[in-house]
Amino acid sequence: MKKARYLLLTILIAFIAGSCSDSPTKPPVVEEASAKKQFVWEGLNFWYYWQDDVPELRDNHFESDQAYQNYLMGFADAEALFDELKYSEDRFSWFIEDYEKQEAAFQGKSISFGFSFGLIQVPNYGIELAQNDHNVWGYVQYVLPGSPADNAGLGRGDIFVGVNGTALNDQNYISLLNSDSYELTMAEMQNNTITETGVTVNMQAVTIQENPVFITKVIDTGSKKVGYMALNAFRSNYHQALNDSVGTLL
């Protein structure tokens, strides 16, 4: 009986010793992609209308978590990943780098000079330029009241041919107009020829919240009255302003 007890005790000690000597197996360390890339994939995987049509977005497509992370890390940035995962027939989705800026734009807030302009390349419309150092000119379409452009004296129909001391052309107009400060070289048109006036207009961009109801007025033609409204955008936070403006035309 004692031998049996000794044998049982020996087995128990050996079992406990063996259990203590085996350290628990650690899970493999997974190298992870950036949080932005994971956000893009997870959002599209959960919400995307075409999720089933994009193999890489399907559930259980990747054989392991590391394979999934390796796929995400194979792209230069989150936008490149989004472009790859976007379904070929999707015309409605786009990548937003700064959602707060986008939300502000939806509410009519932006960093702006407060005027809209168009650009025309010579020789369109038979218009010539007195100076030959550029081939693009701009014209003011409208100016927001109280904006930097308005305070600088810009008005609808004004013409400019240079920005910050450099004449506009088809190679530089994008970079010149992508600035937070303008010194516009003004010009005028006579007999289809645009000539610099020697006047410059300076302004600094500021944060502006634009009321999209730009103009509301009643035009009296003598025999009839015509209601006129210029609406630059549909924005949810200006529905009441739009309704009120329509009411003044009735």
C-alpha positions in Angstrom: 0.0 0.0 0.0 2.9 2.3 0.9 4.5 1.5 -2.5 1.3 2.5 -4.3 1.2 5.8 -2.3 4.8 6.5 -3.2 4.2 5.7 -6.9 1.1 8.0 -7.0 3.1 10.8 -5.2 6.0 10.4 -7.7 3.6 10.7 -10.7 1.9 13.7 -9.2 5.2 15.5 -8.5 6.5 14.7 -12.1 3.2 16.0 -13.6 3.4 19.3 -11.6 7.1 19.7 -12.4 6.4 19.1 -16.1 3.5 21.6 -16.1 5.6 24.3 -14.5 8.5 23.9 -16.9 6.3 24.4 -20.1 5.8 28.2 -20.6 2.6 29.3 -22.3 2.7 29.7 -26.1 2.8 33.4 -27.0 0.7 34.5 -30.0 2.7 35.7 -33.0 3.4 39.4 -33.2 1.4 41.0 -36.0 2.9 44.0 -37.7 0.1 46.4 -38.3 -0.7 49.0 -41.0 -1.5 52.6 -40.1 -4.8 53.3 -38.4 -5.9 55.3 -41.5 -5.5 52.3 -43.8 -7.4 50.0 -41.4 -10.2 52.6 -41.1 -10.5 52.7 -44.9 -10.7 48.9 -45.3 -13.0 48.4 -42.3 -15.4 51.1 -43.3 -15.7 49.8 -46.9 -15.9 46.2 -45.6 -18.9 47.2 -43.4 -20.7 49.9 -45.3 -19.8 49.7 -49.0 -22.6 48.9 -51.4 -20.2 47.0 -53.7 -18.4 45.1 -50.9 -19.2 41.7 -52.5 -17.9 42.9 -55.9 -14.4 43.7 -54.6 -12.6 40.4 -53.6 -10.3 42.1 -51.1 -13.2 43.5 -49.2 -15.0 40.2 -48.7 -15.2 38.7 -45.3 -12.5 36.0 -44.7 -10.7 36.9 -47.9 -7.3 37.0 -46.1 -5.9 33.7 -44.7 -4.5 35.4 -41.6 -4.4 38.7 -39.8 -0.8 39.2 -40.9 -1.8 38.6 -44.6 -4.5 41.3 -44.2 -2.0 43.7 -42.6 0.6 43.0 -45.3 -2.0 43.9 -48.0 -2.8 47.2 -46.4 0.9 48.0 -45.9 1.5 47.4 -49.6 0.0 50.8 -50.4 1.7 54.2 -50.2 -1.1 55.8 -48.2 -4.7 55.4 -47.2 -5.9 57.3 -50.4 -4.0 54.9 -52.6 -5.7 52.0 -50.8 -9.1 53.6 -51.2 -8.6 54.0 -54.9 -7.7 50.4 -55.3 -10.7 49.1 -53.3 -13.1 51.5 -55.0 -15.4 49.5 -57.4 -14.9 50.4 -61.1 -18.5 51.5 -61.6 -18.7 53.6 -58.4 -19.2 57.2 -59.4 -20.3 58.4 -56.0 -17.5 57.8 -53.6 -14.4 59.9 -53.0 -11.6 60.1 -50.4 -11.7 62.8 -47.9 -8.4 63.6 -46.2 -9.8 66.1 -43.6 -13.5 65.3 -42.8 -13.8 68.4 -40.5 -12.8 70.6 -43.4 -15.3 68.8 -45.6 -18.1 69.2 -43.1 -17.3 72.9 -42.8 -17.5 73.2 -46.6 -21.0 71.5 -46.5 -22.0 74.3 -44.1 -20.6 77.0 -46.4 -17.4 77.6 -44.5 -14.1 77.9 -46.3 -10.9 79.8 -46.4 -11.6 82.2 -49.3 -11.1 85.7 -50.8 -14.9 85.9 -51.3 -15.1 86.0 -55.1 -15.6 83.6 -57.9 -13.7 83.9 -61.2 -13.4 82.3 -64.6 -10.3 81.8 -66.7 -10.0 82.1 -70.5 -7.0 81.0 -72.7 -6.0 83.2 -75.6 -6.9 83.1 -78.5 -10.4 81.9 -77.6 -13.3 84.3 -78.5 -11.0 86.4 -80.8 -9.5 88.3 -77.8 -5.9 89.4 -77.9 -3.5 90.4 -75.2 -1.4 93.6 -75.4 1.4 91.9 -73.5 2.8 88.7 -74.8 4.2 87.2 -71.6 1.0 85.3 -70.8 -1.8 83.5 -72.5 -4.4 83.2 -69.8 -6.6 85.9 -68.3 -9.3 85.9 -65.5 -12.5 87.7 -65.0 -14.6 88.2 -61.8 -18.0 86.4 -61.8 -19.3 87.6 -58.5 -18.1 89.1 -55.2 -19.5 88.3 -51.7 -20.5 91.4 -49.7 -18.1 92.2 -46.9 -15.5 89.7 -48.1 -11.8 90.6 -48.7 -12.5 90.8 -52.4 -15.3 93.2 -51.8 -13.2 95.3 -49.4 -10.4 95.4 -52.0 -12.8 96.9 -54.5 -13.3 94.0 -56.9 -16.5 93.8 -58.8 -18.3 91.6 -61.3 -16.6 91.8 -64.8 -13.2 93.0 -63.5 -10.3 91.5 -65.4 -6.9 90.3 -64.1 -3.9 88.9 -66.0 -1.4 88.2 -63.2 -1.1 86.9 -59.6 1.6 88.0 -57.1 3.7 89.7 -59.8 3.7 86.8 -62.3 1.7 86.8 -65.5 -0.8 83.9 -65.9 -0.2 81.2 -68.5 -1.4 77.7 -69.1 1.6 76.3 -67.2 1.5 78.3 -64.0 -2.1 79.4 -63.3 -2.9 76.5 -61.0 0.1 77.1 -58.7 -0.4 80.9 -58.8 -4.0 80.7 -57.8 -3.4 78.2 -55.1 -2.4 80.8 -52.5 -3.8 82.4 -49.4 -2.8 85.9 -50.5 -3.3 87.6 -53.8 -1.9 90.6 -55.5 -3.9 90.7 -58.7 -2.6 92.5 -61.8 -5.6 94.2 -63.2 -6.4 94.8 -66.8 -9.2 96.2 -69.1 -10.6 95.2 -72.5 -10.9 97.6 -75.4 -11.7 96.5 -78.9 -11.1 92.9 -78.0 -7.7 93.6 -76.7 -6.7 93.2 -73.0 -4.2 95.7 -71.6 -2.8 96.0 -68.1 -4.0 99.1 -66.2 -1.1 99.4 -63.9 -3.4 98.8 -60.9 -2.9 95.9 -58.5 -5.4 94.6 -55.9 -4.2 93.0 -52.7 -6.2 90.7 -50.5 -5.8 88.0 -47.9 -7.9 84.9 -47.6 -10.0 84.5 -44.5 -12.6 82.0 -43.2 -15.9 82.9 -44.7 -19.4 81.3 -44.1 -21.2 82.0 -47.4 -25.0 82.3 -47.5 -25.8 80.5 -50.8 -28.8 82.8 -51.4 -26.7 85.3 -53.2 -29.3 87.6 -54.7 -33.1 87.9 -54.3 -34.9 90.8 -56.0 -38.0 91.7 -57.9 -37.4 93.2 -61.3 -40.1 95.6 -62.5 -40.3 95.6 -66.3 -43.2 98.0 -66.4 -45.9 95.6 -67.5 -44.8 92.7 -65.4 -42.8 91.9 -62.3 -40.1 89.2 -62.5 -38.7 87.4 -59.4 -35.0 86.8 -59.6 -32.8 84.7 -57.4 -29.2 83.6 -57.6 -28.6 80.5 -55.5 -25.0 79.3 -55.4 -25.6 76.0 -53.5 -28.1 73.9 -51.6 -27.0 73.7 -48.0 -29.1 72.2 -45.2 -28.2 74.9 -42.7 -29.6 77.6 -45.0 -33.0 76.1 -45.8 -34.8 78.7 -43.7 -32.9 81.5 -45.5 -33.9 80.0 -48.8 -37.6 79.8 -47.8 -37.6 83.4 -46.5 -36.0 84.6 -49.7 -38.6 82.9 -51.8 -41.3 84.5 -49.6 -40.1 87.9 -50.6 -40.7 87.2 -54.2 -44.3 86.3 -53.8 
